[in-house]
């Protein structure tokens, strides 16, 4: 076989490998990007093996806009509510377990960042407010302080009195004492 034929065959094989690799990467590891161009059939799929019911889905962007973290909150087989993060291009996920107020399994940890669960596995336990009846959603935003890299978790829940409240959970050991609250009121239909 001539040298020029070997080079052409080698270039063709290289092109097939590169295009095939790019296709696998594009359709499996770029989040929702593939479906934007190729349609619904190429949507990102996230499987929750431990879930009984999905409570909410939230999206958290990164500073460099390279990917979006999906925060999926669900009721699990063990009866607890979990929030798991799914990041594009990363097999590592972080997880939070929301324990009812006064649960004997809850032990406050010195860290409250999902970063630790990405590296070491397991979950971080957070305690739900005492009056929490139903978890409605969980989201996370980057701390507005430019010197901090932490994310503030925002739990939205319906209280035992029927009021919708939001409580923020901060990562820092000192910040925990300064968690903010928000009440969401709807117009009373009986008042005109």
N, C-alpha and C positions, 0 to 999 in steps of 0.2 A: 504494500500500500504506500502511496506517495506521501511525503511529508505534508504537502498542502492539503490533501484529503484528510489526514489525521487532524490537522489544525482546524479544518472546517467542522469535522465531526465533534471535536472537543469544544468548539465555540457553540455549536448547537446544543450539546449536552449542558454546558454551562448556562446558556440562556434558559433552557427548560428548568433547570434547578433553581435559578434565580427568580424566574417568573412564578414557578410553583411555590417557592418559599414566600415570595411577596404575597401571593394570593392567600395562602394559609394565614399569614400574619394579618393581612387586611380584613379577612372575613371572620377571624376568630379573636383578635387581640386589640382591636381599635374601637371598642365600645359600639356606639350607635353609628359610627361613620359609614360602615359598609352599607347599612340600610338606607342611608341618605341618598346614596348613588345607585344602589342595586335593587331597592325595594324591600318590602316587608319580609320577604322570605329570608333575607340575610340579617334579620334582627339579632341583637345580642340576647343570649339566653342565660339566665341565672337560675340555678336549681337550689331549692331550699329543702334539704332532706329532713330537717327537724321541724318544719313548720306545719301548723294546723290551719292558721289563718293569717293572711297579710294584713297588717294594721295600716302601714303607710310606706311610701317611697319618697325619699328626698334626694336632692343632688347637691353635691359640694364641689365647687371648682377648685383648681389649684392656682397658685400665684402665676406660674409660668404658662398656664392655659394648655398644658400638654395632655391632660386627661381629666375626667370627671369621676369622682367617687360617688357611688350609689349607696345610700343608706337605706337599708330595708329593715323595717320594724315588723316583727311578727310574733304571734302567740305560738309557743312551741309545745311539743308533746309533753314536756314536764310541767306544763301549766304556767310557766313564767313568760314574760315578754322579753324579747331580745332585739337589739339593734345591731345588725352586721353591716360592715362596709365591704364593698366590692370595688376594687380599683382596676382600671385598665392596665394592662402590661405588668401585672403583679399577681403572683399566686398567694401573697400574704394578705390576710384579712384581719381586721380588728373587730372585737365584739364587746357589747355591753349587755349585761343581764340586769333587768329592772326588777328588784325584789320589793314585795309589799312592805309597807311601813311596819317596823317591829319584827320582821322575819328573823328568826334565830340564826339563819345562814349568813345574814349581812354582817360583814366586818369591814369597817372603813379602811381603805388602803392608803398608803402614803402617796401613791400615784393614781391618777384617774385618766390617763391618756390611753387611747386605743393603740398608740404607737407601741406600747409594751406588749399588748396581746398579738400584734403583728409579728413581733420578734420571738416571743416566748410561748405563744399559744394561750389557750384558756380564754377567760372572760374577765372583765372588770365589773364588779357589782356596784350598782347605784341603788339608792333607796328611794322608792316612790314617796311622794308626800302622803301624810297621814290621811287626808281626805280624798285620795285618788280612788275613783270608782272605775274609770275606763281610760286607758291610754288611747289617745286619738292620733298623735303623730310625734315623731322625733326628727329634729334637724340639727345641723351643726354649722356654725359660722366661725371664721377665723377671728381670734381676739383682735379688736381694733387697735390695741397697743402695738406699734411697730416693733417694739423690743421683744415681743412674745411670739412664739410659734404655735401656741396652744389653740385648740378649737373649743368653743363654748357650745355645749349641747343644750338644746331647747326642747323640753318635754311639754307637749300640749295634752291636757287631760280634762275629762269631765269629773267634777267633784261629786261627792255624795249628796250635795245639796242641788246638783244640776248645773252649777256654774262652770263655765269653760275657763280654765286657767292655764297659764304657761309659766314654767319655772326654768330658769337657766341653771346649768351645772357647770361650774368652772373647774379647770384642771388643777390649778395651783393649790398648794396646801393652805396658804393664807387666803387666797381668793375665795375659798369655799364659804367663808363667813359672809361674803358679800354677793350672794346669788340673788338675782333680780326676779321680780314677779310681774305678770301681766294678766289682767282680767279682760275677757272678751264678753261684751254684753250685746244682746240682740234686742231689737225694739219689741216692747210688750204690745201684743196685738189688742189687748183690752183697753189700752190708752189711745185716745184719738186726738 
